[in-house]
Amino acid sequence: MEVKSFVGGAHIPHYKSFTEKLPITKMSVPKELIIPLLQHSGAICEPLVSVGDKVAAGQKIGESTEYISAPVHASVSGIVSAIEPRPCYDGGKVMSIVIETDQQVQEFECGEKRDPSKMSVEELKECIKEAGIVGMGGAAFPTHVNINTATPIDSLLLNGAECEPFLTCDHRQMVERADDMIAGAEIIMRIIGATKCYAGIEVNKPDAIEAVNSRIQGRTDIEVVPLAVKYPQGFKSHLIKAVTGRDVPRGARSSALGCIVRNVGTTIASYEAVVYGKPSIERVVTVSGPNVPKPGNYIVKIGTPIGHLLKECGVEDLDGFKVIVGGPMTGVAQNNLDAPIVKSNTGLLVLPPDMVWQDEAYSDCVRCGKCVDHCPVYLYPNQLSIYAESGMLVAAEKCDIMDCIECGICSFYCPANRPIVHFIQRVKPQVNKMQRERSKKIS
């Protein structure tokens, strides 16, 4: 078995044993759901309901006329109790529709099963658009935009790497829902005109590799590609390089290389949208950590408060612990447990004091070069952090700060405990604004 990978990256602890063998189960529904009107890259939705309205499970309750956007839906039936700014997992506040859920918790009822082969490409796209499907691996870019390309595409890549520590939600979906993932891949292949599908799966998931391989025996259009266990193996450009051997220039769109990359969860959600008319109202979330009494992979209704998940998983005392939405490398630490789970949230982690930096102080760069040695996009994170910390925008731009993928490897290896990614994230919007203003002057 040939195992493929990319040059660079890092070998970091997995911490997947807490949940990798646990089957997907349903999380209970809270008394109140909070549905943010912005759960995607692009324009925020406008509410389609008013306070006091009764909504049904799966009903569209928010929408935008902008092309780059995605509608939002009620996860279960209930009454709209408020439309107001509410805390979001990223630390800000987002206009949200608050639903007081029915005591009976009425679920979405799938429509009559449809045959994708009897639907036109435009009908398939419309199903995915109306369902509000976005990238569920973290990027949250609207899927109907991603797959609507005039560029010739020969390959669909399914990202089954799931290289972040602790997270196993994609792993379990590949094991338990391989048929649905393959059916979703077939739908997307037809939309984009691809003749080949590669499922890239890290070799620390042998049961997932076996599950998918058992469904595609004798087929030549779909192939499982075993990947080395390395971070960030699942990043788009590295996945393309490892699987296809094609070099990805910095800033290049994957479609320009004849590839479209889709997350496992996104692919399954696309299948459900087309075949059953099911909107994006729930997702699988890994709840994990060494001290979580009931870790697992849970089907969670979109809009469920983080605090509800923690309580249902037996987490009570959080003194000294850090709660993170996402993975430990790219996730966001939480200071408000009222923030809801949204479409792109892959995990909810509870890290004990011995796994968290207790001393927030950091020192000047010691020029050890560890961040440079491990940077998967061959930047100079040490220099970028110095420029960013000092507000030297032009110097940071010349040092290719906008090419940083914010994977967190630099911070992971830094002996000076420098928050390198934080510095870069803080400055990127300023550099982007500077570039836009320069473009306006030129035009």
BELBEL-V635889 format. One record per residue. N is the residue number from 1. RES is the residue in three letters. PHI is phi in whole degrees, 0 to 359 (* if undefined). OMEGA is omega in radians with two decimals (NA if undefined). NEAR is the number of other C-alpha atoms within 10 Angstrom. Layout:
{{N;RES;PHI;OMEGA;NEAR} {N;RES;PHI;OMEGA;NEAR}}
//
This chain:
{{1;MET;*;3.12;5} {2;GLU;281;3.13;7} {3;VAL;255;-3.07;14} {4;LYS;254;3.14;21} {5;SER;198;3.12;20} {6;PHE;235;3.14;20} {7;VAL;273;3.13;15} {8;GLY;99;-3.13;18} {9;GLY;84;-3.06;20} {10;ALA;211;3.03;19} {11;HIS;259;-3.10;14} {12;ILE;240;-3.12;15} {13;PRO;303;-3.08;11} {14;HIS;279;-3.06;15} {15;TYR;55;-3.12;16} {16;LYS;266;-3.04;16} {17;SER;295;-3.13;14} {18;PHE;296;-3.00;20} {19;THR;225;-2.99;23} {20;GLU;294;3.13;19} {21;LYS;257;-3.08;15} {22;LEU;269;-3.14;15} {23;PRO;292;3.14;14} {24;ILE;291;3.10;18} {25;THR;229;-3.10;12} {26;LYS;275;3.01;12} {27;MET;272;3.12;19} {28;SER;296;-3.12;15} {29;VAL;264;-3.13;21} {30;PRO;284;3.12;18} {31;LYS;288;-3.10;15} {32;GLU;222;3.05;19} {33;LEU;250;3.14;26} {34;ILE;241;-3.07;29} {35;ILE;256;3.11;31} {36;PRO;296;3.12;30} {37;LEU;278;3.04;25} {38;LEU;228;3.11;22} {39;GLN;235;-2.97;27} {40;HIS;206;2.98;28} {41;SER;284;3.14;15} {42;GLY;125;-3.04;16} {43;ALA;284;3.09;17} {44;ILE;289;3.13;22} {45;CYS;280;2.99;23} {46;GLU;261;-3.13;17} {47;PRO;293;3.09;18} {48;LEU;254;-3.13;14} {49;VAL;231;3.13;15} {50;SER;235;3.09;14} {51;VAL;301;-3.11;13} {52;GLY;98;3.14;13} {53;ASP;290;3.01;12} {54;LYS;269;-3.13;16} {55;VAL;241;3.11;22} {56;ALA;259;3.10;19} {57;ALA;300;3.14;19} {58;GLY;89;3.14;22} {59;GLN;289;3.08;18} {60;LYS;288;-3.09;20} {61;ILE;239;3.12;21} {62;GLY;208;-3.08;23} {63;GLU;202;3.07;21} {64;SER;232;3.07;18} {65;THR;275;3.12;12} {66;GLU;289;-3.10;11} {67;TYR;294;-3.14;11} {68;ILE;271;3.13;17} {69;SER;191;3.11;27} {70;ALA;207;-3.14;33} {71;PRO;293;3.07;27} {72;VAL;239;-3.02;33} {73;HIS;227;3.05;26} {74;ALA;287;-3.09;31} {75;SER;285;3.05;31} {76;VAL;219;3.13;27} {77;SER;284;3.14;22} {78;GLY;169;-3.13;25} {79;ILE;244;3.07;19} {80;VAL;288;-3.09;23} {81;SER;262;-3.14;18} {82;ALA;195;2.95;15} {83;ILE;229;-2.97;19} {84;GLU;199;3.07;13} {85;PRO;295;3.10;15} {86;ARG;228;3.13;18} {87;PRO;300;3.09;20} {88;CYS;240;-3.06;25} {89;TYR;297;-3.10;25} {90;ASP;276;3.08;14} {91;GLY;98;3.12;13} {92;GLY;266;3.06;10} {93;LYS;238;-3.11;14} {94;VAL;230;3.05;19} {95;MET;302;-3.00;20} {96;SER;224;3.03;24} {97;ILE;258;-3.10;29} {98;VAL;262;-3.10;23} {99;ILE;242;3.00;27} {100;GLU;277;-2.96;21} {101;THR;286;3.06;24} {102;ASP;296;3.10;18} {103;GLN;296;3.13;11} {104;GLN;282;-3.14;9} {105;VAL;50;3.13;16} {106;GLN;289;-3.08;14} {107;GLU;269;3.05;13} {108;PHE;293;3.12;17} {109;GLU;259;-3.13;11} {110;CYS;296;3.10;14} {111;GLY;283;3.12;10} {112;GLU;298;-3.08;9} {113;LYS;299;-3.10;11} {114;ARG;255;3.14;13} {115;ASP;260;-3.10;10} {116;PRO;303;-3.10;18} {117;SER;293;3.13;11} {118;LYS;262;-3.14;9} {119;MET;252;3.10;11} {120;SER;285;3.10;12} {121;VAL;300;3.13;16} {122;GLU;295;3.09;10} {123;GLU;293;3.12;14} {124;LEU;297;3.12;23} {125;LYS;300;-3.10;21} {126;GLU;295;3.09;15} {127;CYS;300;-3.12;22} {128;ILE;293;3.12;28} {129;LYS;296;-3.09;22} {130;GLU;295;3.14;21} {131;ALA;281;3.12;26} {132;GLY;71;-3.12;29} {133;ILE;287;3.08;29} {134;VAL;230;3.08;33} {135;GLY;299;-3.04;23} {136;MET;264;3.09;27} {137;GLY;268;3.12;22} {138;GLY;136;-3.06;17} {139;ALA;286;3.09;14} {140;ALA;62;3.08;21} {141;PHE;280;-3.10;21} {142;PRO;305;-3.05;24} {143;THR;293;-3.11;24} {144;HIS;295;3.08;25} {145;VAL;282;-3.10;16} {146;ASN;300;-3.06;16} {147;ILE;266;3.12;20} {148;ASN;264;-3.07;12} {149;THR;232;3.09;15} {150;ALA;272;3.12;8} {151;THR;288;3.11;13} {152;PRO;301;-3.14;14} {153;ILE;241;3.12;22} {154;ASP;254;-3.03;17} {155;SER;225;2.96;24} {156;LEU;257;3.11;26} {157;LEU;250;3.04;27} {158;LEU;267;-3.08;26} {159;ASN;273;3.08;27} {160;GLY;251;-3.11;29} {161;ALA;292;-3.10;28} {162;GLU;43;-3.01;28} {163;CYS;277;3.11;25} {164;GLU;294;3.05;24} {165;PRO;302;3.09;17} {166;PHE;75;-2.99;26} {167;LEU;289;3.13;30} {168;THR;220;-3.08;30} {169;CYS;295;3.10;28} {170;ASP;290;3.11;27} {171;HIS;305;-3.10;27} {172;ARG;294;3.11;23} {173;GLN;292;3.08;22} {174;MET;294;3.14;26} {175;VAL;288;-3.00;19} {176;GLU;267;-3.06;17} {177;ARG;227;-3.12;18} {178;ALA;300;-3.14;23} {179;ASP;299;-3.14;18} {180;ASP;293;3.11;19} {181;MET;296;-3.14;26} {182;ILE;294;3.11;23} {183;ALA;297;3.07;18} {184;GLY;294;3.11;24} {185;ALA;296;3.11;27} {186;GLU;298;3.11;22} {187;ILE;296;-3.11;22} {188;ILE;293;3.10;24} {189;MET;302;3.14;22} {190;ARG;294;-3.13;15} {191;ILE;296;-3.05;20} {192;ILE;270;3.12;23} {193;GLY;80;-3.13;18} {194;ALA;285;3.10;19} {195;THR;256;-3.09;15} {196;LYS;221;3.05;18} {197;CYS;234;3.09;24} {198;TYR;246;3.04;22} {199;ALA;258;3.14;28} {200;GLY;274;-3.07;26} {201;ILE;230;3.11;30} {202;GLU;294;-3.00;26} {203;VAL;287;3.03;17} {204;ASN;278;3.09;17} {205;LYS;235;-3.07;21} {206;PRO;299;3.13;13} {207;ASP;291;3.09;16} {208;ALA;289;3.10;24} {209;ILE;299;3.14;23} {210;GLU;295;-3.11;14} {211;ALA;298;-3.12;16} {212;VAL;288;3.14;23} {213;ASN;301;-3.11;18} {214;SER;294;-3.13;12} {215;ARG;269;-3.03;13} {216;ILE;241;-3.14;16} {217;GLN;300;3.12;10} {218;GLY;87;3.13;9} {219;ARG;267;3.10;9} {220;THR;249;-3.09;10} {221;ASP;272;3.12;14} {222;ILE;232;-3.06;23} {223;GLU;220;3.03;17} {224;VAL;272;3.11;20} {225;VAL;247;3.10;24} {226;PRO;293;-3.11;25} {227;LEU;244;3.06;25} {228;ALA;295;3.12;21} {229;VAL;276;-3.08;23} {230;LYS;206;3.12;22} {231;TYR;255;0.02;27} {232;PRO;259;-3.09;26} {233;GLN;302;-3.09;32} {234;GLY;276;3.11;25} {235;PHE;294;-2.94;17} {236;LYS;308;-3.06;19} {237;SER;294;3.12;22} {238;HIS;288;3.10;24} {239;LEU;295;3.12;27} {240;ILE;299;-3.14;28} {241;LYS;297;-3.09;17} {242;ALA;295;-3.03;23} {243;VAL;279;-3.03;20} {244;THR;256;-3.08;15} {245;GLY;81;-3.11;13} {246;ARG;278;3.09;15} {247;ASP;286;-3.11;12} {248;VAL;248;3.10;17} {249;PRO;298;3.12;10} {250;ARG;303;3.09;12} {251;GLY;82;-3.10;10} {252;ALA;284;3.04;10} {253;ARG;281;-3.12;14} {254;SER;298;-3.14;16} {255;SER;296;3.11;20} {256;ALA;293;3.12;13} {257;LEU;258;3.13;18} {258;GLY;80;-3.10;15} {259;CYS;232;2.91;24} {260;ILE;234;-3.13;25} {261;VAL;251;3.12;24} {262;ARG;231;3.08;24} {263;ASN;287;-3.14;24} {264;VAL;302;-3.12;31} {265;GLY;298;3.12;28} {266;THR;297;-3.13;27} {267;THR;295;3.10;28} {268;ILE;292;3.12;21} {269;ALA;296;3.10;28} {270;SER;295;3.07;34} {271;TYR;300;-3.12;26} {272;GLU;297;-3.14;24} {273;ALA;295;-3.09;25} {274;VAL;285;-3.00;26} {275;VAL;280;-3.06;21} {276;TYR;243;-3.11;17} {277;GLY;69;-3.09;21} {278;LYS;274;3.10;24} {279;PRO;281;-3.13;29} {280;SER;280;-3.08;29} {281;ILE;240;3.10;25} {282;GLU;203;3.11;21} {283;ARG;204;3.09;23} {284;VAL;272;-3.13;27} {285;VAL;235;3.03;28} {286;THR;275;3.02;30} {287;VAL;252;-2.98;28} {288;SER;209;3.13;27} {289;GLY;148;-3.07;21} {290;PRO;302;-3.05;15} {291;ASN;249;3.11;14} {292;VAL;283;-3.08;19} {293;PRO;298;-3.11;14} {294;LYS;231;3.11;16} {295;PRO;291;3.11;23} {296;GLY;171;3.04;27} {297;ASN;248;-2.97;29} {298;TYR;245;2.94;22} {299;ILE;280;-3.03;17} {300;VAL;243;3.07;24} {301;LYS;292;3.06;27} {302;ILE;301;-3.11;28} {303;GLY;101;3.12;28} {304;THR;288;3.13;25} {305;PRO;298;3.13;27} {306;ILE;304;-3.12;20} {307;GLY;301;3.12;17} {308;HIS;295;3.12;20} {309;LEU;299;-3.11;23} {310;LEU;297;3.14;23} {311;LYS;296;-3.13;11} {312;GLU;293;3.12;14} {313;CYS;267;3.04;17} {314;GLY;85;-3.14;14} {315;VAL;275;-3.11;17} {316;GLU;238;-3.10;12} {317;ASP;272;-3.13;7} {318;LEU;251;-3.12;13} {319;ASP;298;3.13;8} {320;GLY;86;-3.13;12} {321;PHE;269;3.07;16} {322;LYS;243;3.11;17} {323;VAL;259;-3.08;23} {324;ILE;233;2.98;22} {325;VAL;266;-3.06;23} {326;GLY;103;3.11;26} {327;GLY;265;-3.10;22} {328;PRO;291;-3.10;20} {329;MET;274;-3.07;18} {330;THR;237;-3.09;17} {331;GLY;285;-3.07;22} {332;VAL;239;3.09;16} {333;ALA;292;-3.03;19} {334;GLN;252;3.01;18} {335;ASN;237;3.13;14} {336;ASN;217;-3.08;15} {337;LEU;280;3.05;16} {338;ASP;277;3.13;18} {339;ALA;298;-3.09;23} {340;PRO;268;2.99;25} {341;ILE;288;3.11;29} {342;VAL;240;-2.98;27} {343;LYS;302;-3.02;29} {344;SER;265;-3.07;22} {345;ASN;281;-3.08;24} {346;THR;268;-3.05;27} {347;GLY;208;3.03;23} {348;LEU;225;-3.03;28} {349;LEU;249;3.04;26} {350;VAL;239;-3.07;23} {351;LEU;259;-3.11;20} {352;PRO;286;-3.09;17} {353;PRO;306;-3.08;13} {354;ASP;285;3.08;9} {355;MET;251;-3.06;11} {356;VAL;238;3.04;12} {357;TRP;300;3.11;10} {358;GLN;273;3.13;9} {359;ASP;261;-3.10;7} {360;GLU;282;-3.12;9} {361;ALA;288;3.09;10} {362;TYR;221;-3.10;12} {363;SER;245;3.09;10} {364;ASP;293;3.10;11} {365;CYS;301;-3.12;17} {366;VAL;263;3.07;10} {367;ARG;59;3.13;12} {368;CYS;283;3.10;12} {369;GLY;83;-3.12;15} {370;LYS;296;-3.14;18} {371;CYS;293;3.13;23} {372;VAL;290;-3.12;20} {373;ASP;300;-3.02;17} {374;HIS;255;-3.12;21} {375;CYS;298;-3.07;22} {376;PRO;285;3.08;24} {377;VAL;244;2.98;17} {378;TYR;59;3.04;15} {379;LEU;259;3.04;18} {380;TYR;246;-3.09;20} {381;PRO;303;3.13;26} {382;ASN;299;-3.14;22} {383;GLN;291;3.11;18} {384;LEU;299;-3.13;26} {385;SER;295;3.12;25} {386;ILE;293;3.12;18} {387;TYR;297;-3.11;21} {388;ALA;294;3.14;25} {389;GLU;297;-3.10;17} {390;SER;269;-3.14;12} {391;GLY;74;-3.13;16} {392;MET;272;-2.98;14} {393;LEU;294;-3.10;20} {394;VAL;296;3.13;15} {395;ALA;296;3.12;15} {396;ALA;296;3.11;22} {397;GLU;296;3.14;20} {398;LYS;296;3.13;10} {399;CYS;268;3.03;16} {400;ASP;65;-3.12;15} {401;ILE;298;-3.10;26} {402;MET;288;3.11;19} {403;ASP;273;3.13;14} {404;CYS;296;-3.14;22} {405;ILE;265;3.05;15} {406;GLU;57;-3.11;16} {407;CYS;285;3.09;20} {408;GLY;91;-3.13;21} {409;ILE;299;-3.12;25} {410;CYS;300;3.12;27} {411;SER;294;-3.12;21} {412;PHE;299;-3.07;18} {413;TYR;268;-3.01;17} {414;CYS;293;-3.14;20} {415;PRO;286;3.13;15} {416;ALA;269;3.12;15} {417;ASN;58;-3.14;18} {418;ARG;284;3.11;21} {419;PRO;281;-3.00;19} {420;ILE;301;-3.13;25} {421;VAL;296;3.12;22} {422;HIS;300;3.10;15} {423;PHE;302;-3.09;18} {424;ILE;295;3.14;22} {425;GLN;298;-3.10;17} {426;ARG;292;-3.04;13} {427;VAL;266;-3.08;23} {428;LYS;309;3.13;19} {429;PRO;300;3.13;12} {430;GLN;290;3.10;13} {431;VAL;294;3.12;20} {432;ASN;298;3.10;15} {433;LYS;297;3.12;11} {434;MET;300;3.13;14} {435;GLN;294;3.13;13} {436;ARG;294;3.14;12} {437;GLU;295;3.11;11} {438;ARG;295;-3.14;11} {439;SER;297;3.13;10} {440;LYS;295;-3.14;8} {441;LYS;295;-3.13;7} {442;ILE;293;-3.11;7} {443;SER;285;NA;5}}
//
